[in-house]
């Protein structure tokens, strides 16, 4: 078959880029399909990465471009288009985009995850008009203004710390009475004079006429309702896997994460999952990169046995 790749990698975050690098090292014919303009996945939304070994303080954008440059130096082939359909239950896997159809012996799913929505009134209507899911992307628009960050995990706290550098005031609204973020991040956040914690509180709606003006909230313990005046709302309440393409084909858990272990092996022979889209304990850049390498090793074993 013409243009039959050994492996097609879908996604160009750290998992996909790592897989692209290792595929070239293994001398496999490979294609990496990416939907976004820049490689790097969610890392592009991170202002400063301080937990990737050997590169403390690197920006997310720089890390993404560095990983991409490494893959290109190895000779990795890329195509920027969005995958519309996958046929994975046959010996030859078919990947269809709007303009092209590709064939491969194996596929690595490195589609990652995306921001979870609050699903409250005003969120969708005011998206891009004060509602954001990326502090590093949009924070500059709120210099000397008042904003709210919704969430209590690492991303929410990192966002609040970043915004506090330029915003007049940052409210951190969290539904519990303690943060889930790493201790070092909590210490940094709570030391900031222009950050105010709003504990045990949920957002009922986001208000505004063309631009965000406030959030309506309720204290879960007391039942007291209130209004917080803000110019912007940054939502950081977790992620959901980008796995709709394989629904009903590859086995997933109840949340939609692809069931796969460290070797990336899924329920469908010849299909492997890497990075944030798979079931795993820790979703970080370093574990995504490790997944990409492991998946290529699994691909090699599969190709030898088939």
N, C-alpha and C positions, 0 to 999 in steps of 0.2 A: 504493500500500500504506500502510495506517495505521501511523503511528509508524515510518516508515522514516528512520533516522538517516543523515546523511552519513558519520559515523564513530563506531564504538564503540571505546573505549579500555579494555583489560583490564589492570588494575593501577594502583595509585596511589602508586608510589614517585616519585622525582624525574623519571623518564622519563615516566610516565603523567600526572603533574601538569603538567609542562611542556607535554605534548601537549594537555592540557585547556585550558591558558591560550592556547596558540597557535591552537587550534581556534576558540575564542571570538573571538579577534582576527581570524580569517579569516572570521568569521560563518558557520561551519559548524554544523549541528545535530549535537550530540554527546552521548554518554553515557559516563561513566567508571564502570566496575564494579570495586569493591574488595572483597577477601575479608576484610580485617582491620578491627578496630575503629578504628584510627587510621591516617591516611595518612602516608606517608613511606618505607615499605619498610624495607630494612636499615638506613637511616640512624637509625631509632628506637633501634637497639641501640648507637649510638655516643655515648659520654659527651660528648665534645668534638670538634667539627669544626674543624680548623685549616687546611684547604686549599681552602675554598670562597671565592673572591674576594669581598672586601668585607665578609665576616662572620666574621672570625677569632675562634675561641673559642666560637662558638655551639654549644649542645647539639644533639644529633641530634633530640631531641624537639621543640625549639623550631624547628629548621629545617624539619622535616616539617610542623608546624602552620602555619608561615609560608607555605610553598608552597601548602598546602591553602587557607589564607585568601585568597591571591592568586587562586587558581582560582575560589573562590566569589565573590569580588568581581567577577570577570569574567562571572559568571553561569553557570559550569559546572554541569552536572547530574550528580549522583552517585547510585549505588545500591550499598548494602552487601549483597552476596550472593556466593556462590561459583559460578563457572562450571562446569557439569557436562559440557557438550558444545558443540562448535563444528562448524558446517558451512561450510567456507570455499571449497570448490571451485566454487561457483555464483556467478552474477552478483550475487545478493542473499545476503549473508552472514547466517547464523543463529547466534545466541548463546543457548544454553539454560542456565537455572539451575534450581534445584529447583522454583521457583514461577512463573518467567516465561520467555517466549521473546521475544527482541529481534531486530530486523532492521536491517541497515545496508548501505550501498553499499560501505563499506570497514571494515577492522578494524586497529587498532594493538595489537600484542602487547607489553605492557610488564610481563610477569609476573615479571621479575627472576630472582633466584637464591636458594638457601637453603644453610644450613650443611651441609657434608659430614660424614658420620659416620666414626668410626674403625673401626666394625664389629669391636669386640673384646668378649670376654665381660664382662658386667657393665655395659656402656655403656647398653644399652636398659633393663635391669632397674633401674638406679639413676638413670635420667633423672629429674630433679626432686628427687632425694634425694642431692644432692651433685654430680651430673653436669649441667653446663650448657653451653650454646653462646652465652651472652650475659652477659659480665662486668658490663656496665652494668645489666642487668636484675636479676641475682642476687648481685652482689658484696657488697651490704650485709649479706647473711646470713652472711658469712664474716669479719666484723670480728674482728681479733685472732686469727685462725685461720691454718692453713697450707694452702695450695692449690697445685695444679699447673696450669700452662697448657701445652697441647700444640700445637706449631706453631712456625713460624719466620718467617712473613710479617708484613705490616703489622698485620693484625688481632690476631694473637697477641701481638705486642710491645705494641700499644696496650692490649690487655687486661691484660697483665702490669704495665704502668706504672700503669694505673688501680687494679688490685687491690693493688699495693704501697703505695698510700696508706693503706690501712686494715688490710690483712692483716699478721700477724706475719711470715710468710715466704711467698715465692713461688718455686716451682721452675718453670723454663722448660725443658721437655723437647722436644728437637729431634732429628730423625733424621740431620741433617747436622752438619758441624763449623763451619758459619757460618750466620748468619741471612740471610734474603732480604729483610728489611724495609728501608725507606729508612734511609739513614745517620743522619739526625737522630734517628730513633726508636731506632736501635741505641745511639747515644751516650747518650740519656736513660735507656734501660733498664740499660745496663751500669754506669751511675754510681750505681745504687740499692743501698744496703747490704743490704737484706733480700731481694734477688733472687739466686738461685743458678742458673746455667746447667747443664743436664745434656745434654752434647753426644753426638752419634752414637748416640742411644738411641731405641728404640721402646717403646711401651706394649703389653704382651702381654694384660693384663686389668686391669679395675677391680674392686677388692675391697670388700666391705662387707656388713653385715647390716642392711638397712633404710636405712642411711646409708653413704656412702663412708668407708672407713677407710684405704685404701692403693691404690697402683698397683704392679703387677708389671711390671718393665722388663727389657730386654736391651740391652747395648751391642753395636752392630752390628760394631764393629771387633774387640773382644776376645772377644765371645761371652759375657761375664760377665752373669749374671742377678742381679737385685736387687729389693728392695722399698722403696718410698718411702712413708712414712706421711704422709697428707694428709687434710684434712677435706672438700676439694672438688676437682673436676677441671673445668677449663674447656677445651673442645675448639675449636680454631681452625685447622683443617687445610684450609681452602679452602671453595669453594662449588660447587654444582652448579646448572645452569639449571632453572627451573621450566617445562618444555616438554612434559610428558607429554600435555597436552591436544591438541597438534598432531602427535603422533607419527604418521608415515605420511602426513601431509597436506602439511606444509611441510618443505622440505629443511633438515636439520640436519647438523652435523659429528658426528664419532664420539663426542664428549662430550655431545651433545645440545643444543649451542648453535645457535640458528637462524642459517642462513647469510644474512647481510644486510650490506651495506656502510653507509657513512655516510648514504646516502639512505634506509635502512631497507627498501628493496625486497627482498622475499622471492621464493621460487620460485612463489608463488601470486599471480596478479594481484589487486590490491586489498587485499592483506594485507601489513602492514608490521611491522617489529620494532624496538623501541627499548630501550636500557638493557642491563642485565647479561645478559639472555637471548639477546642476539645475539653473533655472532662479532665480536671487536674486540680491539684491542691493550691498551687501558686501561679498567678498570671502576672508575669513580669517579663521585661525585655530579655533577661538572661535565660529564662526558661523557654521562651519562645524560640530564641536562637538555638538552644539545645534541641528542641523539638524538630526544627528543620533538619539538623544534622542526623538525628535519629531516624527520621522518615526516609532520608536518602539511603541510609544503611538498610532499612527494611525494603525499600524499592529494589536495591541490588540483590537482596536475598530472593525476593519474589521473581525477578527477571531470570535469575539462575535456575530457579525451580520450575519456571514455565517456558 
